[in-house]
Amino acid sequence: MQAQETGIKGTVISSDDGMPLPGATVLISGTKTSTNTDFDGNFSFQKINADATIVISFVGYASQSIAVKNQKVITITLQVDDNKLNEVVVTGYSKQKKSDITGAVAVVDMKDLMKQPEPNPIKALQGRIAGVKVSSDGSPSGGNTKVVIRGVGTLNNTDPLYVIDGMPTKSGMHELNPNDIETIQVLKDASSASIYGSRASNGVIIITTKKGKAGKMRINFGAYTAFSDYSRKLNVLNANQFGQALWQANVNDGLNPNNNNLRYQFDWSVVNNKPQLNNVLVPEYSDANQTLKSANTNWYDEIAQTGIANSYDLSVSNASDKGSYVFSLGYYGNQGVVKTTNFERITARMNSSYNYFDGKLVIGENFSFNRTNEVTDPGVLDPALRALPIIPVRTVDGKGWGGPVGGMNDRQNPVRLLEYNKDNKYDYLRLFGNMYADLELVKNLHIKTSFGIDYGFFKKRSLQRSYQSGYLQNDQTSVSIDQSISDKWTWTNTAIYSLNFGKNNLNLMAGTEMYRETFDNTGLRKNDFLIETPDYMYPDAGTGESFTSGTSTAYSLLSYFGKADYEFDNRYLLSATIRRDGSSRFGKNNQFGVFPAVSAGWKISNENFIKDKAPFISDLKLRAGWGQTGNQEISNTAVYSLYLASYAGGSPTWATSFGTAYDIAGNGNGLLPSGFIATQSGNDDLKWETTTQTNIGLDFGLFNQKLSGTVDYYIKKTEDILVLPPYLGVIGEGGSRWVNGASMENKGWEASLAYHDETSFGLKYDISANISGNKNKITQLPDEVKNNYGGDGLEDNILGRPINSMYGYVADGLFRSQDEVDLSADQEGKGLGRIRYKDLNGDGVITDKDRTWIGNPNPGLIYGFNLGLGYKNFDFTTFWEGTANVDIVNNTKFQTDFWSVDDVGSNKGTRLLNAWSLDNPNSSIPALTTVDRNAESRFSTYYVENGNYVKLRVLQLGYSLPKLLLEKLSLESFRFYISGQNLLILDAKNFTGVDPENAGFGYPQPTTFTAGLNFTF
């Protein structure tokens, strides 16, 4: 009997916000009849069996089946799909379901990432992805952020390739507004990254910006204010403590401490044959002219301030069956914790797409316009340590600058450096984005073309002013203006065909890509200005000499690539990729390189023996991949023979000349005949660096993905690394020549684990952690450079050891008794309280032959831990990040632990006050001395320290308004929060520096407190 037919109308809405879902697919089960919901989420069927079942599906939501049962009107609520396996991610020039990926691809949780407000979104990746090491400092822009994926694989640029909405770039991530980002994927192995071939050897980070979402027009606004201060400061000597150390060093050496050229005087005596300091007499004035009244200046305090950052973002978005759009404006301003340093960024973005011919043709664009300006640190942290505390900031009359006199060092007044640098900012304008058209020529065949540009204009004006600061002075005023234009374009064309037959699914892609980059730079300088103000100091106002310079370089890439993805019965996966790249950076004999890759996957969880016997296993996939990627990060002119037309270089008659002019007539004046100097020899055989990587991995999920994780093991080998070896002087001009020859290997493993659930009383929790280990070693080097990376200059070189390994002496504590001094190896300058060095070769004498490998700066382990809690309208997040098995060089020890190894006339750290003496025999800090007779400035394990640390990166508490209140206020969402960053540092017990993450004099990592809000209506 034929079933009774009826008509039905319905509406599809979202469980998340109750908004209609336009474009949802509604299918009558068992038939080919389907329709899509309109702008208001409505659909209808004129004729449908009364007992039929309809299936509703929408991207990002779980599909739902509904029995009609004679209903005339129906409302269907689709639930947000929390199953990450169904998530669609960008893995190349196409998209894939996460469950079908066979390479090592990490998908970043943007909700957690955005809880860490950073000017550079890449900095927030630190500790969140296994195998990805992110290092940075605390500068206001975050522009010094570096990323290394799966270990250092080259001796050149180690930056990964960033692909933003299909546009490749290698720099400028601090210019990207983090609030514009929708997703971030990291392609870690060659089988996933080889589709980008030529620039993918260091890994690929794919960023997709936000698109309009279906429903009503949404207006989003977000703002926050952050306050920052030093997490830790280096403790330095005050004026009185400096005098104590000065007295002790002189007394230790048997000298009269009152015979010093720093004007310090001491009241001291000898009691029971022991010198005793009674009082330090600080001079009233440091200079003879009495313009510098002695002070007690803490220079770190003088250059520090409370940093303030403000961020404001506004976006408008919508989407329908006709297309989508997002328009956003953003402002970010950050005054750093070092005075006068600041960063500003204004961004505008427009992403839109338009559908034609029932969606068969899509035309769209993704463009951002950014303007940034920054005043960077002129390098004041080192002078702030070395400048003496008795030096005042200004002279007695308040008009001049304090500075060194007499026997003091020649370090500049840090406050003056900052004051005279505050007008030396740079401005940068950047237009970045692409236009594209995607045509479904026939069913399942998409032809896409995309043309993108990355245009940047840089300008910086630097003022050099006159000054008098103690005995330091400058009478030469000048202004320098540097301008550069970076013009890059990319044209990409792809064809993608999907074929489904039976249990087989096949996706084919082929494409071509052209890339061109041009960089032009010009510079000028004008000397001598009568008035030293920013408004006056422009070149036309100068009265002195003028200097100009300028360069232009360019390079091109031409690429062909293809990819095939095959799936059988939702169980077996196979993927193959090949790319052929040609670069103008290489010689005509090896201009092109071919980079293949293959990977396979087995969805074990879809096998019947798993479904039947272990139904709690929701996902179990074994992956394996092999592939090759390339690197061409060298100079645009590396392949060429270069000549320099350098006329000047001194008087060719009466002085040595390094120019090309020669006074052949011997007149000693006038214009001279000139030529060219050869500076580099060409190499037409120069070719690509090639990285070959093998990866095996396992993805798993239990209890309907409540517990999920990933484990990977990889071997990564790089060959034909490009190097510029030194050459013998007898070769003469033009001996510099790029060659291939070095090889390197990385082996490592990665693991990540996540668990999320909800308790019976409504507490939601989300726990995730990751950890990874890596071992690096250099396996081959050309003979010319074998000894350029550490070693004794003979057979003991870096081969077989990690890149940047440290080579030096082994410090074996201090000499604490005369017997230890007498019985030790012959060591010039040894004595009580001095460092004892190990006699490694046993010849009884400490020489350079007793050096060995003493440190590895490459971390053995990196890890992160994230905990998210939610209860009713409250949410709480904490994120920890750490590094282990790493050695660092603590250069501050030269100043904090010694009086004489570096700048006797400089200030020191307070650790000196605990130096070894007869009254303090258990100290590990060498005795103070005025002369480094024991050569303790030599590089040794004394300066190499354990760099392990764990940091509390994020601690945040948020509150969202309840839905009833939101409805009254006509808001879709409203959340405000408070958070802290870098609140706690747990480091190795024997670390003596300030911050093991930045052990040198880098811009300090601050502790930050933030308050912000986000709302949508």
Secondary structure as the mmCIF struct_conf table of DSSP 4:
data_model
#
loop_
_struct_conf.conf_type_id
_struct_conf.id
_struct_conf.beg_label_comp_id
_struct_conf.beg_label_asym_id
_struct_conf.beg_label_seq_id
_struct_conf.end_label_comp_id
_struct_conf.end_label_asym_id
_struct_conf.end_label_seq_id
HELX_LH_PP_P HELX_LH_PP_P1 GLN A 2 GLN A 4
STRN STRN1 GLU A 5 SER A 14
TURN_TY1_P TURN_TY1_P1 SER A 15 ASP A 17
STRN STRN2 PRO A 20 PRO A 20
TURN_TY1_P TURN_TY1_P2 PRO A 22 GLY A 23
STRN STRN3 THR A 25 ILE A 28
TURN_TY1_P TURN_TY1_P3 SER A 29 GLY A 30
BEND BEND1 THR A 31 LYS A 32
STRN STRN4 SER A 34 ASN A 36
TURN_TY1_P TURN_TY1_P4 PHE A 39 ASP A 40
BEND BEND2 GLY A 41 GLY A 41
STRN STRN5 ASN A 42 ASN A 49
TURN_TY1_P TURN_TY1_P5 ALA A 50 ASP A 51
STRN STRN6 THR A 53 SER A 57
TURN_TY1_P TURN_TY1_P6 VAL A 59 GLY A 60
STRN STRN7 TYR A 61 TYR A 61
STRN STRN8 GLN A 64 ALA A 67
TURN_TY1_P TURN_TY1_P7 LYS A 69 ASN A 70
BEND BEND3 LYS A 72 LYS A 72
STRN STRN9 VAL A 73 LEU A 78
HELX_LH_PP_P HELX_LH_PP_P2 GLN A 79 GLN A 79
STRN STRN10 VAL A 80 VAL A 80
HELX_RH_3T_P HELX_RH_3T_P1 LYS A 84 ASN A 86
STRN STRN11 VAL A 88 VAL A 90
BEND BEND4 GLY A 92 SER A 94
STRN STRN12 LYS A 95 LYS A 97
HELX_RH_3T_P HELX_RH_3T_P2 LYS A 98 ASP A 100
BEND BEND5 GLY A 103 GLY A 103
STRN STRN13 VAL A 105 VAL A 107
HELX_RH_AL_P HELX_RH_AL_P1 MET A 110 LEU A 113
TURN_TY1_P TURN_TY1_P8 MET A 114 LYS A 115
BEND BEND6 GLN A 116 GLN A 116
BEND BEND7 PRO A 119 ASN A 120
TURN_TY1_P TURN_TY1_P9 PRO A 121 ILE A 122
HELX_RH_3T_P HELX_RH_3T_P3 LYS A 123 LEU A 125
TURN_TY1_P TURN_TY1_P10 GLN A 126 ARG A 128
BEND BEND8 ILE A 129 ILE A 129
TURN_TY1_P TURN_TY1_P11 ALA A 130 GLY A 131
STRN STRN14 VAL A 132 SER A 135
TURN_TY1_P TURN_TY1_P12 PRO A 140 SER A 141
TURN_TY1_P TURN_TY1_P13 GLY A 143 ASN A 144
STRN STRN15 LYS A 146 ILE A 149
BEND BEND9 ARG A 150 GLY A 151
BEND BEND10 LEU A 155 ASN A 156
HELX_LH_PP_P HELX_LH_PP_P3 ASP A 159 PRO A 160
STRN STRN16 LEU A 161 ILE A 164
TURN_TY1_P TURN_TY1_P14 ASP A 165 GLY A 166
STRN STRN17 MET A 167 THR A 169
BEND BEND11 LYS A 170 SER A 171
HELX_RH_3T_P HELX_RH_3T_P4 MET A 173 GLU A 175
BEND BEND12 LEU A 176 LEU A 176
HELX_RH_3T_P HELX_RH_3T_P5 PRO A 178 ASP A 180
STRN STRN18 ILE A 181 LEU A 187
BEND BEND13 ASP A 189 ASP A 189
HELX_RH_AL_P HELX_RH_AL_P2 ALA A 190 ALA A 193
HELX_RH_3T_P HELX_RH_3T_P6 SER A 194 ARG A 199
TURN_TY1_P TURN_TY1_P15 SER A 201 ASN A 202
STRN STRN19 VAL A 204 THR A 209
STRN STRN20 ALA A 214 ALA A 214
BEND BEND14 GLY A 215 LYS A 216
STRN STRN21 ARG A 218 TYR A 230
BEND BEND15 SER A 231 SER A 231
STRN STRN22 VAL A 236 VAL A 236
HELX_RH_AL_P HELX_RH_AL_P3 ALA A 239 ASN A 252
TURN_TY1_P TURN_TY1_P16 ASP A 253 GLY A 254
TURN_TY1_P TURN_TY1_P17 PRO A 257 ASN A 258
BEND BEND16 ASN A 259 ASN A 259
TURN_TY1_P TURN_TY1_P18 ASN A 261 LEU A 262
STRN STRN23 GLN A 265 VAL A 271
TURN_TY1_P TURN_TY1_P19 ASN A 272 ASN A 273
STRN STRN24 LYS A 274 LEU A 281
BEND BEND17 GLU A 284 GLU A 284
STRN STRN25 TYR A 285 TYR A 285
BEND BEND18 SER A 286 ASP A 287
TURN_TY1_P TURN_TY1_P20 ALA A 288 ASN A 289
BEND BEND19 GLN A 290 GLN A 290
BEND BEND20 LEU A 292 LEU A 292
STRN STRN26 LYS A 293 LYS A 293
HELX_RH_AL_P HELX_RH_AL_P4 TRP A 299 ILE A 303
STRN STRN27 ALA A 304 ALA A 304
STRN STRN28 GLY A 307 SER A 320
TURN_TY1_P TURN_TY1_P21 ASP A 321 LYS A 322
STRN STRN29 GLY A 323 GLN A 335
BEND BEND21 VAL A 337 VAL A 337
STRN STRN30 VAL A 338 VAL A 338
TURN_TY1_P TURN_TY1_P22 LYS A 339 THR A 340
STRN STRN31 ASN A 342 TYR A 356
TURN_TY1_P TURN_TY1_P23 PHE A 357 LYS A 360
STRN STRN32 LEU A 361 VAL A 375
BEND BEND22 GLY A 379 GLY A 379
HELX_RH_AL_P HELX_RH_AL_P5 LEU A 381 ARG A 386
BEND BEND23 ALA A 387 ALA A 387
TURN_TY1_P TURN_TY1_P24 PRO A 389 ILE A 390
BEND BEND24 ILE A 391 ILE A 391
BEND BEND25 VAL A 393 VAL A 393
STRN STRN33 ARG A 394 ARG A 394
TURN_TY1_P TURN_TY1_P25 VAL A 396 ASP A 397
BEND BEND26 GLY A 398 GLY A 400
STRN STRN34 TRP A 401 TRP A 401
TURN_TY1_P TURN_TY1_P26 GLY A 406 GLY A 407
BEND BEND27 MET A 408 MET A 408
HELX_RH_AL_P HELX_RH_AL_P6 PRO A 414 GLU A 419
TURN_TY1_P TURN_TY1_P27 TYR A 420 ASP A 423
STRN STRN35 TYR A 426 VAL A 442
TURN_TY1_P TURN_TY1_P28 LYS A 443 ASN A 444
STRN STRN36 LEU A 445 GLN A 464
STRN STRN37 TYR A 467 SER A 469
TURN_TY1_P TURN_TY1_P29 GLY A 470 TYR A 471
STRN STRN38 LEU A 472 ASN A 474
STRN STRN39 SER A 478 PHE A 501
TURN_TY1_P TURN_TY1_P30 GLY A 502 LYS A 503
STRN STRN40 ASN A 504 ASN A 527
BEND BEND28 LEU A 530 ILE A 531
BEND BEND29 THR A 533 THR A 533
TURN_TY1_P TURN_TY1_P31 PRO A 534 TYR A 536
BEND BEND30 TYR A 538 TYR A 538
HELX_RH_3T_P HELX_RH_3T_P7 PRO A 539 ALA A 541
BEND BEND31 GLY A 544 GLY A 544
STRN STRN41 SER A 546 PHE A 568
TURN_TY1_P TURN_TY1_P32 ASP A 569 ARG A 571
STRN STRN42 TYR A 572 SER A 583
TURN_TY1_P TURN_TY1_P33 SER A 584 ARG A 585
BEND BEND32 PHE A 586 PHE A 586
TURN_TY1_P TURN_TY1_P34 LYS A 588 ASN A 589
BEND BEND33 ASN A 590 ASN A 590
STRN STRN43 PHE A 592 LYS A 603
HELX_RH_3T_P HELX_RH_3T_P8 ILE A 604 ASN A 606
BEND BEND34 GLU A 607 GLU A 607
HELX_RH_AL_P HELX_RH_AL_P7 ASN A 608 LYS A 613
TURN_TY1_P TURN_TY1_P35 PRO A 615 PHE A 616
STRN STRN44 ILE A 617 ASN A 631
BEND BEND35 ILE A 634 ILE A 634
TURN_TY1_P TURN_TY1_P36 ASN A 636 VAL A 639
BEND BEND36 TYR A 640 TYR A 640
STRN STRN45 LEU A 642 LEU A 644
BEND BEND37 GLY A 649 GLY A 650
TURN_TY1_P TURN_TY1_P37 PRO A 652 TRP A 654
BEND BEND38 ALA A 655 ALA A 655
BEND BEND39 GLY A 659 THR A 660
TURN_TY1_P TURN_TY1_P38 ILE A 664 ALA A 665
BEND BEND40 GLY A 668 GLY A 670
STRN STRN46 ILE A 677 GLN A 680
TURN_TY1_P TURN_TY1_P39 ASP A 684 ASP A 685
STRN STRN47 GLU A 689 LEU A 702
TURN_TY1_P TURN_TY1_P40 PHE A 703 LYS A 706
STRN STRN48 LEU A 707 VAL A 723
HELX_RH_3T_P HELX_RH_3T_P9 GLY A 729 ILE A 731
TURN_TY1_P TURN_TY1_P41 GLU A 733 GLY A 734
STRN STRN49 VAL A 739 GLU A 758
TURN_TY1_P TURN_TY1_P42 SER A 760 PHE A 761
BEND BEND41 GLY A 762 GLY A 762
STRN STRN50 LEU A 763 GLN A 780
HELX_RH_3T_P HELX_RH_3T_P10 ASP A 783 ASN A 788
BEND BEND42 TYR A 789 GLY A 790
STRN STRN51 GLY A 791 GLY A 791
BEND BEND43 GLY A 793 GLU A 795
STRN STRN52 ASN A 797 ASN A 797
BEND BEND44 ILE A 798 ILE A 798
TURN_TY1_P TURN_TY1_P43 LEU A 799 GLY A 800
BEND BEND45 ARG A 801 ARG A 801
TURN_TY1_P TURN_TY1_P44 ILE A 803 ASN A 804
STRN STRN53 MET A 806 GLY A 808
STRN STRN54 TYR A 809 TYR A 809
STRN STRN55 ALA A 811 LEU A 814
BEND BEND46 SER A 817 SER A 817
HELX_RH_AL_P HELX_RH_AL_P8 GLN A 818 LEU A 823
BEND BEND47 SER A 824 SER A 824
HELX_LH_PP_P HELX_LH_PP_P4 ALA A 825 ALA A 825
STRN STRN56 ASP A 826 ASP A 826
TURN_TY1_P TURN_TY1_P45 GLU A 828 GLY A 829
TURN_TY1_P TURN_TY1_P46 LEU A 832 GLY A 833
BEND BEND48 ARG A 834 ARG A 834
STRN STRN57 ILE A 835 TYR A 837
TURN_TY1_P TURN_TY1_P47 LEU A 840 ASN A 841
BEND BEND49 ASP A 843 GLY A 844
STRN STRN58 VAL A 845 VAL A 845
HELX_RH_3T_P HELX_RH_3T_P11 ASP A 848 ASP A 850
STRN STRN59 THR A 852 GLY A 855
BEND BEND50 ASN A 858 ASN A 858
BEND BEND51 GLY A 860 GLY A 860
STRN STRN60 LEU A 861 TYR A 871
TURN_TY1_P TURN_TY1_P48 LYS A 872 ASN A 873
STRN STRN61 PHE A 874 ALA A 884
BEND BEND52 ASN A 885 ASN A 885
STRN STRN62 ASP A 887 VAL A 889
TURN_TY1_P TURN_TY1_P49 ASN A 891 THR A 892
HELX_RH_AL_P HELX_RH_AL_P9 LYS A 893 THR A 896
BEND BEND53 ASP A 897 ASP A 897
BEND BEND54 TRP A 899 ASP A 902
TURN_TY1_P TURN_TY1_P50 VAL A 904 GLY A 905
BEND BEND55 SER A 906 SER A 906
STRN STRN63 GLY A 909 GLY A 909
HELX_RH_3T_P HELX_RH_3T_P12 THR A 910 ASN A 914
STRN STRN64 SER A 917 SER A 917
TURN_TY1_P TURN_TY1_P51 LEU A 918 ASP A 919
STRN STRN65 ASN A 920 ASN A 920
TURN_TY1_P TURN_TY1_P52 PRO A 921 ASN A 922
BEND BEND56 SER A 924 ILE A 925
HELX_LH_PP_P HELX_LH_PP_P5 PRO A 926 LEU A 928
BEND BEND57 THR A 930 VAL A 931
TURN_TY1_P TURN_TY1_P53 ARG A 933 ASN A 934
TURN_TY1_P TURN_TY1_P54 GLU A 936 SER A 937
BEND BEND58 ARG A 938 ARG A 938
STRN STRN66 SER A 940 SER A 940
TURN_TY1_P TURN_TY1_P55 THR A 941 TYR A 942
BEND BEND59 TYR A 943 TYR A 943
STRN STRN67 VAL A 944 ASN A 946
STRN STRN68 TYR A 949 SER A 960
HELX_RH_AL_P HELX_RH_AL_P10 LYS A 963 LYS A 968
TURN_TY1_P TURN_TY1_P56 LEU A 969 SER A 970
BEND BEND60 GLU A 972 GLU A 972
STRN STRN69 SER A 973 ASP A 987
TURN_TY1_P TURN_TY1_P57 LYS A 989 ASN A 990
BEND BEND61 GLY A 993 VAL A 994
HELX_RH_3T_P HELX_RH_3T_P13 PRO A 996 ASN A 998
BEND BEND62 GLY A 1000 GLY A 1002
HELX_LH_PP_P HELX_LH_PP_P6 TYR A 1003 GLN A 1005
STRN STRN70 PRO A 1006 THR A 1016
#
